[in-house]
Amino acid sequence: MSYNLSVLIELVADAVGDRVAVMVGTRPGLTYAQLDERANRLAHHLAGAGVGPGDHVGLLLMNGTEYLEAMLAAFKLRALPVNVNYRYVARELEHLFTDADLLALVCHRRFGPAVAEVAPRVASLRHPLIVDDDSGAPIPEGSIDYEEALRDSSPARGFEGRTSDDLYIAYTGGTTGMPKGVLWRHEDVFFAAMGGGDPTRTEGAITTPEQLVERILPIASVQVITAPLMHVSGHWGAFGTLYSGGTVVLPEPGPFDPVAVLDLAARVGAHVITLVGDSMVRPIAELLRDHPGRWDLSTLFVLASGGALLSSTTKDLVNRVLPNVILLDGFGSTETGITASEVRSSGSDAARGTRFAVDERTAVLDDDLQPVVPGSGIVGRLARRGHLPVGYHKDPEKTAATFVEANGVRWALPGDHATVDVDGSIALQGRGSSSINTGGEKVFAEEVEEVLLAHPAIQDALVVGVPDEQWGQQVVAVVEPRAGESLTLEDAQGHCRRAMAGYKVPRDLVVVDHVQRGPNGKADYAWARARADAARR
């Protein structure tokens, strides 16, 4: 028995086959037995098309059961499902398709025209499958209908040779450059990012694959997952739920709609809602504040956020409107898995801000790759050891720069900066790629953003650096005011000066109708920097 990600799902399916595994909106869901059978059918179809161990299968899909089916089908064949960002334009798609050497592609019909434009320039791609979505969009030549492919294939298993060493890949856009693929062993990503078979976080990770069945919760945990499955925060959360025998509930595909999420959570009796950062959590909390009693969330136990840190003001609001619910603020990266989380409930010490308690596998290292002394105030680089990726796909230089060895220990350095408190807890300062150097002082965008988000007139904000002849870079805030509110630079500066050093205070303010973020809620700093540059012309 192995820690192959599809083998583990089969263990769960054999134990609780009649439980609902995944559902979209209020549509009838798939049981574990049905999910496994559909993945088997797709795997046999792909095998017939020549897909085998080590081959790459692209997933250009909105959220839906097909996403999880396709991931499992690839894992059954020891192939690698490749997450494709559905917001990419032709240039980015061509790069990813080529870089990943895609052999097959599972694609929603609405993306057919983009695929048709790119596919002729990708030599390896020869087998597109189309999931109909009622869009009526033209489909690429030679495409095969997804449901027909499943209908004509065997529902049986019979997949040999699967191991813990089989590879998983996740493409991440990062903050600069074109998307890059991070390669993991199945066993490592299972323990680092998918819960390790410890759904309650009380028993520790499992020690054998067979033990996973013993950890299946007696009652299925219903988890509403709002993040796109194309991002690791989405499918890591989904697989973690599936490995506990829980039910993954996905909102209908489309832009984030906080009212629809709350409607759905109330209707399905959600135990957990997972969101991404302030851009999702804050609108949810404000709706609950402004419409008390509208949604019955009596079953809700945890409100979780991952992929983008929450501001203290948002956490405080959640604790007020959901006093009996645990707020879980987690962080990690595609290169580390889930690194740590802060648990906050009503009555927590909000004055401490965000401090993460970490285990022995996480450290903050200085420039010499030595641990930062707790309480020293030194800003070092967050580092993670233990279950780590193999490296970057076809990028040995970046692999060597990110995965380093110090004192005989292999560490991942994903780019986060942090300090260590006297008690050993860490405070994240931000990503080096989003830091601003002004007059020799380093300013972390996330720190200024958190202060700005506490302003009563600001709905959302991103902070970037723009070139400045005197200071090297100038701090600029790109802000979205709340409805009916107005904001001036002087207002924002006065608010910030009460909370931070003068060199961190924005020197300019760009007001926009809407702050643009990725579909997973993460900051789009390239967009913000372009708006800041345009405002200076």
C-alpha positions in Angstrom: 0.0 0.0 0.0 1.3 3.5 -0.9 0.6 7.2 -0.2 -0.3 7.7 -3.9 -3.0 10.3 -3.7 -5.5 8.2 -5.7 -4.8 5.0 -3.7 -5.7 7.0 -0.6 -9.0 8.2 -2.1 -9.8 4.6 -3.0 -9.4 3.6 0.6 -11.9 6.2 1.6 -14.3 5.3 -1.2 -14.2 1.6 -0.1 -15.0 2.6 3.5 -17.8 5.2 3.0 -18.8 4.8 -0.7 -22.4 6.0 -0.1 -21.3 9.3 1.4 -21.5 12.4 -0.7 -18.0 13.4 -1.7 -18.5 16.5 -3.7 -21.3 18.7 -4.9 -21.6 22.0 -6.8 -24.1 24.5 -5.6 -27.4 22.8 -4.7 -27.1 20.2 -7.6 -27.0 16.5 -6.6 -23.6 15.5 -5.6 -21.4 12.5 -6.3 -20.8 9.9 -3.7 -17.4 8.6 -3.1 -18.2 5.5 -5.1 -19.4 7.6 -8.0 -16.4 9.9 -7.9 -14.1 7.0 -7.9 -15.9 5.3 -10.8 -15.9 8.5 -12.9 -12.2 8.9 -12.3 -11.6 5.3 -13.3 -13.5 5.8 -16.6 -11.6 8.9 -17.4 -8.3 7.2 -16.5 -9.0 4.3 -18.9 -10.0 6.8 -21.6 -6.7 8.7 -21.2 -4.7 5.5 -21.1 -6.3 4.6 -24.4 -5.1 7.9 -25.8 -1.5 7.1 -24.7 -1.3 8.9 -21.4 0.9 7.0 -18.9 3.4 7.5 -16.1 5.1 10.8 -16.1 2.8 12.4 -18.7 1.2 15.7 -18.1 -2.6 16.4 -18.4 -3.7 20.0 -18.4 -6.8 21.1 -16.5 -8.3 24.3 -17.9 -11.5 24.2 -15.8 -13.7 26.2 -13.6 -14.6 24.6 -10.3 -16.7 21.5 -10.7 -16.7 17.7 -10.0 -14.7 17.3 -13.3 -11.7 19.0 -11.8 -11.4 16.4 -9.0 -12.2 13.6 -11.3 -9.5 14.6 -13.7 -6.9 15.0 -11.0 -7.7 11.5 -9.6 -7.7 10.0 -13.1 -4.2 11.3 -13.8 -2.9 10.1 -10.4 -4.4 6.6 -11.1 -2.2 6.5 -14.3 0.8 7.9 -12.5 0.5 10.9 -14.7 0.5 14.5 -13.5 -2.5 16.8 -13.6 -1.4 20.4 -14.4 -3.5 23.2 -13.0 -4.0 25.9 -15.7 -5.1 29.4 -14.6 -8.3 30.1 -16.6 -7.5 33.8 -16.6 -4.4 33.3 -18.7 -4.3 34.9 -22.1 -2.9 33.1 -25.2 0.8 34.1 -24.5 0.6 32.7 -21.0 -1.3 29.6 -22.0 1.3 28.8 -24.7 4.1 29.2 -22.3 2.5 26.9 -19.7 1.3 24.3 -22.2 4.9 24.2 -23.7 6.7 24.3 -20.4 4.6 21.5 -19.0 4.8 19.4 -22.2 1.1 18.8 -22.1 -0.1 15.6 -23.8 -3.8 15.9 -23.0 -6.1 18.7 -21.9 -9.4 18.7 -20.1 -11.1 22.0 -20.8 -14.4 23.7 -20.2 -16.0 24.6 -23.6 -15.9 28.4 -22.9 -12.1 28.2 -23.1 -12.2 26.4 -26.5 -11.3 29.4 -28.6 -8.2 30.2 -26.6 -7.1 26.6 -26.8 -7.7 26.5 -30.6 -5.5 29.5 -31.0 -2.6 28.0 -28.9 -2.8 24.3 -29.6 -1.2 24.3 -33.1 1.9 25.9 -31.5 2.3 23.2 -28.8 3.8 20.1 -30.4 3.1 17.7 -27.5 -0.6 18.5 -27.2 -2.7 15.9 -29.1 -5.7 15.0 -27.0 -8.2 17.7 -25.9 -11.3 16.8 -23.9 -14.2 19.3 -23.7 -16.5 19.6 -20.7 -19.7 21.2 -22.0 -20.8 24.3 -20.0 -23.7 25.5 -22.2 -21.5 28.4 -23.4 -21.9 27.4 -27.1 -18.3 28.4 -27.7 -16.5 26.9 -30.7 -14.4 23.9 -29.8 -10.9 23.0 -31.0 -10.6 20.6 -34.0 -10.2 17.0 -32.9 -11.8 17.5 -29.5 -13.7 14.8 -27.7 -16.7 15.3 -25.5 -15.9 14.6 -21.9 -19.1 12.8 -20.9 -19.0 10.6 -24.1 -15.4 9.6 -23.2 -16.5 8.5 -19.7 -19.6 6.7 -21.0 -17.5 4.6 -23.4 -14.9 3.6 -20.8 -14.6 1.0 -18.1 -15.6 1.8 -14.5 -13.1 -0.7 -13.1 -9.9 0.1 -11.4 -7.0 -2.1 -12.3 -4.2 0.5 -12.2 -0.9 -1.0 -11.3 2.4 0.3 -10.0 1.3 3.4 -8.1 3.7 4.5 -5.4 4.4 7.2 -2.8 7.2 8.4 -5.1 4.8 9.3 -8.0 5.0 13.0 -8.8 2.5 15.8 -8.4 2.9 19.2 -10.0 1.4 22.6 -9.2 2.0 25.6 -11.4 2.2 28.9 -9.6 2.4 32.4 -11.1 4.4 33.9 -8.3 4.8 37.6 -8.3 7.1 38.0 -11.3 7.7 36.2 -14.5 5.8 33.4 -16.2 4.2 30.5 -14.4 6.5 27.8 -13.0 5.8 24.2 -11.9 6.6 23.0 -8.5 7.2 19.2 -8.3 6.3 17.1 -5.2 6.3 13.4 -4.4 2.8 12.2 -3.5 3.8 11.3 0.0 5.4 14.6 0.7 2.5 16.8 -0.6 0.0 14.6 1.3 1.7 15.2 4.6 2.8 18.8 3.9 -0.4 20.2 2.4 -3.4 17.8 2.5 -3.7 17.1 6.2 -1.6 14.0 6.6 -4.7 12.1 7.7 -5.3 14.2 10.8 -8.6 16.0 10.0 -9.1 17.2 13.6 -5.5 18.2 14.1 -5.4 16.4 17.4 -4.0 12.9 16.7 -1.0 13.6 14.5 -0.3 12.4 11.0 -1.0 8.8 10.1 1.9 6.4 10.0 0.6 3.9 7.4 -1.8 4.4 4.5 -4.2 1.9 5.9 -4.6 4.0 9.1 -6.4 6.7 7.0 -9.6 4.6 7.2 -9.4 4.7 11.0 -9.3 8.5 10.9 -12.5 8.9 8.8 -14.8 11.1 10.8 -18.0 9.4 12.0 -20.1 12.2 10.6 -19.1 13.8 7.3 -17.7 17.2 7.7 -19.4 19.6 5.2 -16.9 22.1 3.9 -17.7 24.9 1.5 -14.6 25.7 -0.5 -14.7 29.1 -2.4 -11.1 29.2 -3.8 -10.6 28.0 -7.4 -9.4 24.4 -7.6 -6.8 25.6 -10.1 -5.0 27.1 -7.1 -3.4 24.9 -4.5 -5.4 26.5 -1.7 -8.5 25.2 -3.4 -7.5 21.7 -4.3 -5.4 21.1 -1.2 -8.4 22.0 1.0 -10.6 19.7 -1.1 -8.4 16.7 -0.9 -7.9 17.3 2.8 -11.7 17.1 3.2 -12.0 14.0 1.0 -9.3 12.2 3.0 -11.5 12.6 6.1 -14.6 11.2 4.5 -16.1 14.7 4.4 -18.2 16.5 1.7 -16.7 19.2 -0.5 -19.2 21.8 -1.5 -18.3 24.1 -4.3 -20.3 27.3 -5.1 -21.5 27.6 -8.7 -18.7 28.7 -11.0 -18.3 32.4 -11.4 -17.0 35.5 -9.6 -17.0 35.4 -5.8 -20.5 36.2 -4.5 -20.5 36.5 -0.7 -24.4 36.4 -0.6 -24.4 33.2 -2.6 -21.7 31.6 -0.4 -23.7 32.4 2.8 -26.9 31.1 1.2 -25.2 27.9 0.2 -23.5 27.4 3.6 -26.8 27.8 5.4 -28.6 25.5 3.0 -26.0 22.6 3.2 -25.4 23.0 6.9 -21.7 23.8 6.5 -19.3 22.9 9.3 -16.4 24.7 7.6 -16.2 27.6 5.1 -12.8 28.2 3.5 -12.0 31.6 2.0 -9.0 33.5 0.8 -7.9 36.6 2.7 -9.6 39.9 3.4 -11.1 40.2 -0.1 -13.4 37.2 0.7 -13.6 37.1 4.5 -14.3 40.8 5.0 -17.4 40.9 2.7 -18.8 37.8 4.4 -18.3 39.3 7.9 -19.8 42.7 6.9 -22.9 40.9 5.5 -23.4 39.0 8.8 -22.9 42.3 10.7 -25.4 44.2 8.5 -28.0 41.4 8.3 -28.1 39.7 11.7 -30.2 36.5 11.7 -30.6 36.3 7.9 -28.4 33.1 7.6 -28.7 30.1 9.9 -25.0 29.2 10.5 -25.7 27.2 13.6 -23.7 24.2 12.2 -20.6 26.3 11.4 -17.6 25.4 13.5 -14.6 26.9 11.6 -14.2 29.9 9.2 -10.8 29.3 7.6 -8.6 31.5 5.4 -5.6 30.5 3.4 -3.5 31.9 0.6 -3.5 35.5 1.8 -3.2 36.7 5.4 -6.1 38.4 7.1 -5.8 41.8 8.6 -6.4 42.3 12.3 -9.4 44.4 11.7 -11.1 41.7 9.6 -10.3 39.1 12.3 -11.8 41.3 15.0 -15.0 41.8 12.9 -15.3 38.0 12.4 -14.9 37.4 16.1 -17.7 39.9 16.8 -20.2 38.5 14.3 -19.4 34.8 14.7 -18.4 34.7 18.4 -18.9 30.9 18.6 -16.9 30.1 15.5 -13.1 29.4 15.3 -11.3 31.6 12.9 -8.3 29.9 11.3 -5.8 32.0 9.4 -3.3 29.8 7.7 -0.3 30.5 5.5 2.0 28.6 3.3 3.1 28.4 -0.3 3.3 26.1 -3.3 6.9 25.4 -2.3 6.2 24.6 1.4 2.7 23.3 1.8 0.8 24.6 4.8 3.4 26.1 7.1 1.4 27.4 10.1 -1.8 28.9 11.2 -3.2 31.2 13.8 -6.4 30.1 15.6 -8.4 33.1 16.9 -11.7 32.9 18.7 -13.8 35.4 20.6 -11.8 36.8 23.5 -8.4 36.3 21.8 -5.8 39.0 22.4 -6.2 41.1 19.3 -3.5 43.5 20.4 -0.9 40.8 19.6 -1.8 41.1 15.9 -1.0 38.1 13.8 1.6 35.8 15.5 2.0 32.2 14.3 3.1 29.4 16.5 5.2 27.1 14.4 6.6 23.6 14.8 10.2 22.4 14.7 10.1 22.2 10.9 9.8 26.0 10.5 12.5 28.5 11.2 13.5 32.1 10.3 17.0 32.2 8.9 19.4 35.1 8.5 21.5 35.8 5.5 24.0 33.2 6.6 21.2 30.6 6.9 21.5 30.6 10.7 18.4 30.8 12.9 17.4 34.3 13.9 17.6 34.9 17.7 14.1 35.2 19.2 13.4 38.8 20.3 16.3 40.3 18.3 14.0 42.1 15.9 16.1 40.9 12.9 14.0 40.3 9.8 15.0 37.0 8.3 13.7 34.6 5.7 11.1 32.1 6.6 12.3 28.5 6.0 10.6 25.1 6.0 12.1 21.6 6.2 10.7 18.1 6.3 8.3 17.1 3.6 9.4 19.4 0.7 9.1 19.5 -3.1 11.6 17.8 -5.4 12.1 21.2 -7.1 10.9 23.3 -10.0 10.0 21.6 -13.3 12.8 22.2 -15.9 14.4 25.0 -13.8 17.5 23.7 -11.9 18.7 27.3 -11.2 15.6 28.3 -9.4 15.5 24.9 -7.6 19.0 25.5 -6.3 18.1 29.1 -5.1 14.9 28.1 -3.3 15.8 24.7 -1.9 19.1 25.1 0.0 21.1 23.0 2.5 22.4 24.4 5.7 24.1 22.4 8.5 23.0 19.2 6.8 19.3 20.1 6.6 17.4 20.8 3.3 15.3 24.0 3.6 12.7 25.7 1.3 13.0 29.4 1.2 9.8 30.6 -0.5 10.5 34.3 -0.2 8.6 35.3 3.0 10.3 37.6 5.5 9.6 37.3 9.2 10.7 38.1 12.7 10.8 35.9 15.8 9.2 36.9 19.1 10.7 36.0 22.4 8.2 33.2 22.9 9.3 31.7 19.5 6.2 32.7 17.6 6.8 34.4 14.2 5.4 37.6 12.7 5.3 37.7 8.9 6.6 40.9 7.4 5.8 40.2 3.7 7.3 38.8 0.6 10.6 40.0 -0.6 9.2 40.4 -4.0 6.6 42.9 -2.7 8.9 44.8 -0.5 9.8 48.5 -1.2 13.2 50.0 -0.7 12.8 53.7 0.0 15.8 55.7 1.2 17.6 52.5 2.2 14.7 51.5 4.4 12.7 48.3 3.6 8.9 48.6 3.6 6.7 45.5 3.4 3.6 46.1 1.4 1.4 43.8 3.5 2.2 45.8 6.7 1.0 49.1 5.2 -2.0 47.4 3.6 -3.1 46.1 7.0 -3.0 49.6 8.5 -4.9 51.0 5.5 -7.6 48.4 5.8 -8.3 49.6 9.3 -9.4 53.0 7.9 -13.2 53.3 8.0 -13.4 54.7 4.5 -11.3 52.0 2.8 -12.7 48.8 1.4 -9.5 47.3 -0.1 -6.0 48.4 -0.7 -2.7 47.3 -2.4 0.6 49.0 -1.8 3.5 49.2 -4.3 6.7 51.0 -4.9 7.3 53.3 -7.8 10.7 54.7 -9.0 11.7 57.9 -7.2 14.9 60.0 -8.1 15.5 61.0 -4.5 14.5 57.9 -2.5 14.9 55.1 -5.0 11.3 54.0 -4.5 8.2 55.8 -3.3 5.4 54.1 -1.4 2.1 54.4 -3.2 -1.3 53.1 -2.0 -3.9 52.0 -4.6 -7.2 52.0 -2.7 -10.9 51.2 -3.2 -13.1 53.4 -1.0 -16.2 52.0 0.6 -19.5 52.8 -1.1 -20.4 56.4 -0.5 -17.1 57.3 1.1 -14.3 59.6 -0.2 -10.7 59.6 0.7 -7.8 62.0 0.4 -4.1 61.5 0.6 -4.0 63.6 3.8 -6.6 61.4 5.4 -4.7 58.2 4.5 -1.4 59.6 5.6 -2.7 60.8 9.0 -4.2 57.4 9.6 -1.0 55.6 8.8 1.3 57.9 10.8 -0.5 56.9 14.0 0.4 53.3 13.4 3.8 53.2 11.7 7.1 55.0 11.0 7.0 57.9 8.6 9.1 56.2 5.9 6.3 53.6 5.6 3.5 56.1 5.1 2.3 56.3 1.4 3.6 59.3 -0.4 0.8 59.1 -3.0 -2.7 57.8 -3.3 -4.4 56.3 -6.3 -8.2 55.9 -5.9 -9.8 53.2 -8.0 -13.4 51.8 -8.4 -12.2 48.3 -7.6 -9.0 46.8 -6.5 -8.1 43.9 -8.8 -7.1 40.6 -7.3 -6.7 37.1 -8.6 -9.6 34.7 -8.6 -8.1 33.1 -5.5 -8.1 36.5 -3.7 -4.4 37.1 -3.9 -3.0 40.5 -4.5 -2.3 41.5 -8.1 0.7 43.7 -7.6 1.5 44.0 -11.3 -2.0 45.5 -11.9 -1.5 47.9 -8.9 1.9 49.0 -10.0 0.6 49.7 -13.5 -2.2 51.9 -12.0 0.3 53.7 -9.9 2.6 54.3 -12.8 -0.3 55.5 -15.0 -1.4 58.0 -12.3 2.0 59.6 -12.4 2.0 60.3 -16.1 
